[in-house]
Amino acid sequence: MFTNKNIQLSDLFIHTKAGVDIEEAKNMQLNNFHLNVQETKPVVYILNSSAIYFNKFEFNKNTQLLLEVQGGRTKNIVLKNTSLQNSIQVLKTGFGANKNVVQLN
């Protein structure tokens, strides 16, 4: 059985049609993460997850929406050492999550 807790991944390059979907996860670290997606709205979707840490996250230029964060149990989402200039809209929240659960740089 796959668990979505206490995951650490480093030096990743992923090319995919759709973005990353993180649901019901805890204590996830993505370091030096390069994500090239065709559909950039959103690049990362997070639902009811906590302690999700992105360090040196790179993504497509002209990204429509970088992060969509939802759920009342979502908290402590961190992006560090990440340039947000490539994103038209950085953050969208809903369904119980608010912008205060996300720390940018």
N, C-alpha and C positions, 0 to 999 in steps of 0.2 A: 504494500500500500504506500502510495506517495504522500508525504507530509509536506505541508506548506509552511513549516516553521523552521527557524534557525538555518537559513540558506545563505551561503556566501559564494558569489561568482565573481571572477575577475578576468580581465582581458578578453572581453567578448566582442565579436562583430557579427551582427545578425542582419540579414536581408530578408524581408518578408512582405507579403501583400498587406496584412493588417498589423496594427500595433500590438503592444504587450497588454495582457489582461491579468491583473493581480487581484484575486478575491480571497477573502478570509485568511490572509497571510499574516505572519508575525515574525519579526526579527529577520528581515531580508536585507542583504547588502549586495549591491551591484557596483563594482569598481571598474573604472576604465571600460565603460559600456558604450559601444557604438551601435546605433540602431538605424537602419535604413529601411523605411517603409514606403509603400506606394500610397496607402490611404493614411493621411496625416490628421485625421480628426476622430478621435485623439490618437496620439502616439502611445500614451500610457493611460490605461483605465485602471483605477484602484477603487475597490469596494470593500468596506468593512475590514480594513487591514490596519496594522499598527507597526511602528518601528521599521519603516521601509526607507532605506538609505541609498541614495544614488550619489556616487562620487566620480567626477569626470565623465559625465554623461554627454554624448554627442549624438545629434539627430539631424534629419534633413533640413536643408535651407528651405525657407518659406513654408514651414510647418503651420497648418491651420490651427491646431490646438495641441499643446504639449501634454498637459495633464488634465484628466477628468477624474475628480475625486468625489465619491458618493458613499453614503452610509453613516449612520450615527455612531458606529463603533470605530470609524476611521480616525486615526490620530498619529502624530509624530511621523510625518512624511517629510524627508529632508533631501534637498538637492544641493550639493556642494561642488565647488569648482566646475560649474556648468554655465556656459554662456547661453543666455536666454534670447539673444538677438535674432536667432533664426526662427523664432516662433511669433506668429501674428498674434495669437492669444496664448498666454502662458497657462492659465488656470481657469477651470470651470468647476464649480461645486454644486451639490444638490443632494436631495433625499437624506437630510440630516447632517451632512458634513458642511463645514464652513471653511472659509479661507485661512482661518487661524490654525488649522491642523497641519498646514504646509509651511515649511521653512525653506525659503529660496536663498541660496548662496549664503 
